Amino acid sequence: MFDALSEETQLVLVVIGIALLFLIVKWNSGRNKKKLYDRDKRDFRKNYFKKKKK
């Protein structure tokens, strides 16, 4: 698949691919952290019963 491209082009595509994957992982990690830390004082029992009422 990459045989038709020059070695420089392959290297550039690999670097761009790795950078893109890094950004996706960083974005997802931030999103997950936000979900955890935006809870009410990070008290599991309180949050559980609050969600159970809804």
C-alpha positions as CSV (number, residue, x, y, z in Angstrom):
1,M,0.0,0.0,0.0
2,F,2.8,2.4,1.0
3,D,5.2,1.0,-1.5
4,A,4.2,3.5,-4.2
5,L,5.1,6.4,-2.0
6,S,8.6,7.7,-1.4
7,E,10.3,7.0,2.0
8,E,10.0,10.6,3.0
9,T,6.3,10.6,2.3
10,Q,5.9,7.4,4.3
11,L,7.8,8.9,7.2
12,V,5.6,12.1,7.2
13,L,2.4,10.0,7.1
14,V,3.6,7.8,10.0
15,V,4.5,10.9,12.1
16,I,1.1,12.5,11.3
17,G,-0.7,9.3,12.1
18,I,1.1,8.9,15.5
19,A,0.4,12.6,16.3
20,L,-3.3,12.1,15.4
21,L,-3.6,9.1,17.6
22,F,-1.9,10.9,20.5
23,L,-4.3,13.8,20.2
24,I,-7.3,11.5,20.2
25,V,-6.1,9.6,23.3
26,K,-5.3,13.0,25.0
27,W,-8.8,14.3,24.2
28,N,-10.5,11.1,25.4
29,S,-8.5,11.1,28.6
30,G,-9.4,14.7,29.4
31,R,-13.1,13.9,28.7
32,N,-13.0,10.9,31.1
33,K,-11.2,13.0,33.8
34,K,-13.9,15.7,33.4
35,K,-16.6,13.1,33.9
36,L,-15.0,11.9,37.1
37,Y,-14.1,15.2,38.7
38,D,-17.3,17.1,37.9
39,R,-19.3,14.9,40.2
40,D,-20.6,16.2,43.5
41,K,-17.6,16.1,45.7
42,R,-16.6,12.7,44.3
43,D,-18.7,11.0,46.9
44,F,-19.8,7.7,45.4
45,R,-22.7,6.9,47.8
46,K,-24.2,10.4,47.4
47,N,-23.9,10.3,43.6
48,Y,-25.3,6.8,43.5
49,F,-28.5,7.7,45.4
50,K,-28.9,10.9,43.5
51,K,-28.9,9.0,40.2
52,K,-31.1,6.3,41.7
53,K,-33.8,9.0,42.5
54,K,-33.8,10.1,38.9
